């Protein structure tokens, strides 16, 4: 926990001016309607969240996400995920071998210009899209 706090503090003090003017909102403390509005506005993922996504999962996921990590969508959960939470769907790997996971959004960085995902939490495996091979 101390490590996470020191990383966040470092990022806040060394962040570009746009980041310094952002509000940091914890999704767990927000009403589902506010989370939904932020989720719809989300357009990017901060470096810390990208690092968390890369580090998540097993060895295979980490290898794939180092090759390529693409954010496919920001969406509100549908069962079995919590419908009151925002999630990021990410795809890792190149065209010949990919894997998809969904990450719960824990914190948003919100400014007048944009809304980005700052910290992610739990992650879940997603089935491949139709036409993609299974491993």
Backbone bond lengths (Angstrom), bond angles and torsions (degrees), N, CA, C in turn:
res aa  C-N    CA-C-N  psi(-1)  N-CA   C-N-CA  omega(-1)  CA-C   N-CA-C  phi
1 X - - - 1.439 - - 1.524 110.38 -
2 X 1.333 116.99 -42.11 1.461 120.41 178.96 1.518 110.87 -61.23
3 X 1.336 115.02 -38.59 1.463 119.28 179.72 1.516 110.33 -62.79
4 X 1.323 117.32 -45.29 1.458 121.06 179.37 1.522 110.57 -60.98
5 X 1.319 117.76 -43.42 1.458 121.47 179.89 1.520 110.50 -63.66
6 X 1.325 117.70 -41.96 1.469 119.35 179.51 1.523 111.44 -67.83
7 X 1.348 117.49 -35.81 1.469 120.25 176.98 1.528 109.74 -64.63
8 X 1.314 116.75 -45.24 1.466 120.85 -179.97 1.523 110.44 -63.04
9 X 1.323 116.92 -44.09 1.466 120.00 178.87 1.520 110.92 -61.37
10 X 1.335 117.23 -43.39 1.462 121.29 178.15 1.520 110.90 -60.62
11 X 1.328 116.20 -44.90 1.463 119.93 179.17 1.522 111.75 -63.03
12 X 1.311 117.11 -39.95 1.460 119.94 -178.97 1.523 111.99 -66.75
13 X 1.340 117.22 -37.37 1.456 119.82 -178.43 1.527 113.21 -82.20
14 X 1.333 117.36 -21.27 1.468 120.18 -179.40 1.513 112.14 -109.39
15 X 1.311 117.33 6.27 1.467 121.86 -177.40 1.518 110.73 -74.69
16 X 1.333 116.24 155.75 1.460 119.67 175.41 1.528 110.54 -63.97
17 X 1.340 118.13 162.44 1.460 121.23 -176.21 1.529 113.83 -53.92
18 X 1.331 118.37 -37.34 1.469 120.12 -179.90 1.524 110.57 -60.41
19 X 1.329 116.48 -38.86 1.464 120.08 179.27 1.521 109.95 -69.18
20 X 1.328 116.90 -38.62 1.455 120.49 -178.80 1.524 111.19 -63.49
21 X 1.340 117.71 -27.06 1.450 121.43 -179.60 1.525 112.44 -90.95
22 X 1.313 117.62 0.57 1.458 121.52 179.70 1.521 110.81 -82.06
23 X 1.328 115.34 149.05 1.462 121.17 171.04 1.518 107.08 -93.29
24 X 1.309 116.05 141.65 1.448 121.57 178.62 1.519 106.86 -103.07
25 X 1.343 117.18 115.93 1.453 122.11 -176.96 1.525 110.82 -114.93
26 X 1.323 116.66 125.99 1.457 121.89 178.54 1.526 108.93 -84.45
27 X 1.316 116.58 121.43 1.469 120.25 -174.65 1.526 112.80 -63.90
28 X 1.323 117.95 -30.72 1.459 120.70 -178.20 1.532 112.04 -66.63
29 X 1.329 117.35 -19.86 1.465 121.04 -178.75 1.530 112.45 -97.40
30 X 1.328 116.88 1.44 1.459 121.06 -176.68 1.521 111.39 -103.44
31 X 1.303 115.50 153.02 1.463 121.67 173.16 1.523 108.92 -67.21
32 X 1.327 118.30 147.17 1.473 120.49 179.25 1.533 113.82 -53.34
33 X 1.329 118.23 -34.47 1.465 119.92 179.59 1.530 111.25 -66.35
34 X 1.328 117.56 -37.54 1.473 121.95 177.60 1.533 109.58 -69.47
35 X 1.337 116.51 -41.23 1.470 120.15 177.10 1.519 109.60 -60.46
36 X 1.322 116.49 -43.22 1.460 121.16 179.50 1.530 110.97 -61.07
37 X 1.321 117.62 -43.79 1.467 121.62 179.51 1.525 110.98 -63.13
38 X 1.331 116.95 -43.24 1.466 120.45 178.33 1.520 111.27 -66.86
39 X 1.327 116.34 -38.59 1.460 121.27 179.98 1.527 110.06 -62.60
40 X 1.329 116.61 -40.81 1.463 120.87 178.88 1.524 111.75 -66.55
41 X 1.337 117.30 -31.15 1.471 121.88 179.82 1.525 113.32 -84.22
42 X 1.325 116.97 -17.64 1.472 120.15 -174.70 1.523 110.24 -59.27
43 X 1.329 115.35 138.49 1.449 119.12 -178.01 1.512 113.83 -137.27
44 X 1.325 117.96 -7.43 1.461 119.76 -176.12 1.527 108.89 -154.80
45 X 1.321 114.20 170.07 1.459 121.57 178.71 1.520 107.82 -126.78
46 X 1.323 117.98 125.60 1.467 122.24 179.51 1.526 110.93 -66.87
47 X 1.311 114.84 161.22 1.471 121.31 -177.70 1.512 113.09 -56.06
48 X 1.326 117.36 -40.40 1.466 120.61 -179.82 1.522 110.30 -60.89
49 X 1.335 117.31 -44.96 1.465 120.55 179.40 1.526 110.56 -65.73
50 X 1.339 117.82 -39.72 1.474 120.49 176.63 1.531 110.24 -59.91
51 X 1.329 116.19 -41.91 1.466 119.84 177.96 1.516 111.75 -63.10
52 X 1.322 116.91 -39.94 1.460 120.92 177.97 1.526 110.42 -64.78
53 X 1.331 116.80 -39.73 1.461 120.64 179.42 1.521 110.89 -65.53
54 X 1.316 116.66 -42.00 1.463 120.80 179.66 1.526 110.61 -63.98
55 X 1.328 116.90 -40.52 1.464 121.22 -176.88 1.526 113.16 -75.87
56 X 1.317 117.83 -16.51 1.469 121.46 -176.97 1.522 111.15 -73.68
57 X 1.305 115.06 162.30 1.455 119.89 173.09 1.519 113.30 79.08
58 X 1.326 114.45 -165.87 1.457 120.77 -176.19 1.533 110.90 -90.52
59 X 1.323 115.47 -176.21 1.467 121.66 -177.80 1.533 111.11 -59.48
60 X 1.322 116.70 -40.36 1.462 121.13 -178.84 1.531 110.53 -61.76
61 X 1.343 117.94 -45.80 1.467 122.10 178.37 1.531 110.43 -60.45
62 X 1.323 117.54 -44.71 1.465 120.26 -178.87 1.526 111.12 -61.76
63 X 1.329 117.19 -41.21 1.466 120.19 177.83 1.521 110.95 -63.38
64 X 1.332 117.23 -46.15 1.460 120.85 -179.41 1.530 111.50 -63.63
65 X 1.330 116.93 -42.94 1.463 119.79 -176.39 1.524 112.37 -70.89
66 X 1.323 117.91 -22.27 1.471 119.84 174.31 1.525 111.11 -73.48
67 X 1.323 116.48 -28.18 1.472 120.28 177.15 1.520 110.54 -73.08
68 X 1.339 115.50 -49.91 1.465 120.57 178.86 1.521 108.70 -160.81
69 X 1.326 115.86 135.60 1.457 121.98 177.56 1.519 107.47 -132.35
70 X 1.333 116.19 114.46 1.462 122.27 -175.63 1.521 109.23 -118.52
71 X 1.331 116.03 131.58 1.453 120.61 174.35 1.526 107.25 -85.41
72 X 1.322 117.07 114.91 1.465 121.14 -178.20 1.520 112.58 -84.02
73 X 1.333 117.13 -40.64 1.465 119.15 -175.50 1.519 110.68 -163.31
74 X 1.333 114.23 156.86 1.454 123.28 168.97 1.519 104.08 -112.78
75 X 1.333 117.29 129.61 1.460 119.23 -175.53 1.517 111.07 -151.24
76 X 1.320 114.55 154.98 1.456 120.19 172.25 1.525 107.00 -78.24
77 X 1.315 116.85 150.34 1.454 121.37 -176.22 1.515 113.64 -67.87
78 X 1.312 114.34 147.89 1.455 121.82 170.83 1.517 106.07 -124.33
79 X 1.333 118.69 147.03 1.471 120.71 -176.78 1.529 111.49 -49.59
80 X 1.302 118.79 135.57 1.465 128.37 13.91 1.530 114.44 -85.91
81 X 1.337 119.25 1.75 1.460 121.19 175.94 1.525 109.58 -76.91
82 X 1.323 116.46 158.37 1.461 122.62 -179.06 1.536 109.50 -69.48
83 X 1.337 119.10 118.37 1.463 121.19 -177.90 1.530 113.92 -68.16
84 X 1.326 117.80 -10.41 1.462 121.46 178.55 1.510 113.41 -95.35
85 X 1.321 118.01 5.92 1.462 122.36 -177.52 1.525 110.87 -118.93
86 X 1.325 115.01 152.15 1.466 122.09 176.74 1.532 108.67 -93.11
87 X 1.318 115.81 144.30 1.466 121.94 -179.78 1.529 110.27 -132.39
88 X 1.324 115.49 151.97 1.460 122.23 173.92 1.524 106.95 -110.83
89 X 1.326 116.16 126.94 1.458 120.76 174.87 1.518 106.54 -94.50
90 X 1.332 116.22 123.81 1.462 121.05 -177.90 1.526 109.87 -123.46
91 X 1.318 114.10 146.12 1.466 121.54 176.34 1.517 107.53 -118.82
92 X 1.332 116.11 132.48 1.459 121.06 179.07 1.516 109.80 -118.05
93 X 1.314 115.68 145.80 1.457 121.17 176.69 1.508 112.44 101.69
94 X 1.312 114.37 170.84 1.455 121.96 179.72 1.517 109.50 -91.09
95 X 1.317 116.60 175.10 1.473 122.52 -172.19 1.525 113.75 -53.69
96 X 1.315 118.03 -39.01 1.465 119.61 -175.96 1.531 113.50 -73.47
97 X 1.310 117.11 -22.45 1.465 120.17 179.00 1.523 108.80 -148.83
98 X 1.322 116.61 111.31 1.456 120.89 179.72 1.523 110.54 -131.15
99 X 1.318 113.72 160.16 1.457 121.64 175.32 1.520 106.81 -141.57
100 X 1.311 116.88 143.63 1.462 122.05 -179.76 1.524 110.02 -116.26
101 X 1.332 114.68 142.09 1.460 121.49 175.57 1.521 108.06 -139.62
102 X 1.315 116.00 158.00 1.462 121.30 175.95 1.526 107.31 -120.03
103 X 1.337 116.29 136.47 1.460 122.96 -176.34 1.521 109.86 -120.07
104 X 1.326 115.94 132.04 1.461 120.68 176.85 1.526 109.23 -73.33
105 X 1.325 117.34 132.06 1.460 121.55 178.72 1.523 108.68 -82.29
106 X 1.308 115.91 122.94 1.466 120.77 178.83 1.523 111.43 -95.05
107 X 1.340 117.57 -41.28 1.455 121.40 -175.39 1.523 110.83 -138.27
108 X 1.325 115.06 143.39 1.453 122.35 176.35 1.527 108.95 -112.52
109 X 1.318 117.09 146.24 1.456 122.91 168.57 1.526 105.05 -107.06
110 X 1.331 116.62 116.68 1.462 121.41 -172.29 1.522 110.00 -120.10
111 X 1.328 115.72 126.40 1.461 121.63 173.28 1.517 107.66 -129.24
112 X 1.313 116.83 178.33 1.465 120.70 179.19 1.524 110.98 -63.64
113 X 1.343 117.20 -30.88 1.457 121.57 -176.06 1.526 113.99 -85.51
114 X 1.326 117.52 -37.51 1.460 118.70 -174.54 1.519 112.75 -154.79
115 X 1.318 113.98 166.97 1.460 122.62 174.42 1.515 106.61 -125.10
116 X 1.309 116.73 125.01 1.452 120.48 -179.32 1.520 109.83 -127.95
117 X 1.321 114.82 158.21 1.455 121.47 176.25 1.525 107.26 -84.67
118 X 1.319 116.14 126.49 1.459 121.11 -175.52 1.527 111.56 -101.16
119 X 1.321 117.66 -45.40 1.471 122.47 -178.68 1.522 108.26 -134.25
120 X 1.330 116.60 137.56 1.456 121.02 176.28 1.516 109.41 -112.49
121 X 1.327 115.53 159.32 1.456 121.56 -179.98 1.507 110.93 -116.27
122 X 1.319 115.17 -129.87 1.470 121.19 -176.72 1.519 111.41 -54.76
123 X 1.325 114.29 154.58 1.461 118.68 176.77 1.516 109.23 -132.42
124 X 1.320 115.16 153.77 1.456 122.49 -176.24 1.519 108.77 -135.42
125 X 1.313 116.77 142.94 1.470 120.94 176.62 1.521 108.68 -74.56
126 X 1.322 115.66 144.53 1.460 121.83 175.74 1.512 108.85 -114.89
127 X 1.319 117.87 148.64 1.465 118.73 175.66 1.529 109.29 -67.83
128 X 1.327 117.47 154.94 1.465 119.09 177.92 1.523 110.36 -64.12
129 X 1.345 115.67 154.13 1.466 120.13 174.00 1.515 108.66 -65.30
130 X 1.321 116.38 157.12 1.460 119.03 179.88 1.522 109.79 -58.50
131 X 1.307 115.40 136.03 1.463 121.29 -178.53 1.513 113.63 93.98
132 X 1.366 118.28 -16.24 1.459 120.69 178.19 1.524 109.18 -84.88
133 X 1.335 117.69 141.77 1.462 120.15 178.23 1.527 110.63 -71.55
134 X 1.319 116.95 150.19 1.475 121.26 175.09 1.517 107.70 -96.30
135 X 1.333 114.94 151.92 1.457 117.56 179.39 1.508 110.16 -97.81
